[in-house]
């Protein structure tokens, strides 16, 4: 099975009479109604759901409501959420998944920590530097100022490191970090934008 599929490719078939039942679906699933269901398909724009107790309804959890560090649930995964909209043209019920709604974006907390040293762990080493996760869903690049022959000898994936928060761009979802002057034996690094 590929990463993306339509509900029909996974054996799901909408109940007959869904067009006729649409008015009843909207009435029985008003905005704010908690739901449970199963993922029946995935596309780059969201996950399709079969809503428990409503075989005529197709739920859609759109990716634009998904926190930037999370992923779409997998086909056959059981999920819970809440109705947030109705689309009459294709008889879909919009769902905000509970897991997404309860996720806290930790990036704004770093706006208050400019100038402070924080600890994170190295998640990836690249030719341009190394990536450091400083919180759940907050990861950045510590760029190198000059080429290092073997960066892997200085840092390794999984290693805890300290970095200084230089600036936070909430709109661009970026944190500016530096590993200079925080008492570590790391290669010289530049202060540059960090992407999460």
PyMOL commands that set and color helices and strands:
alter all, ss='L'
color gray80, all
select helices_A, chain A and resi 7-10+18-28+63-65+98-101+107-113+151-154
alter helices_A, ss='H'
color red, helices_A
select strands_A, chain A and resi 34-43+46-51+58-62+78-87+92-97+117-126+129-135+138-143+160-169+174-178+192-195
alter strands_A, ss='S'
color yellow, strands_A
deselect
rebuild
show_as cartoon
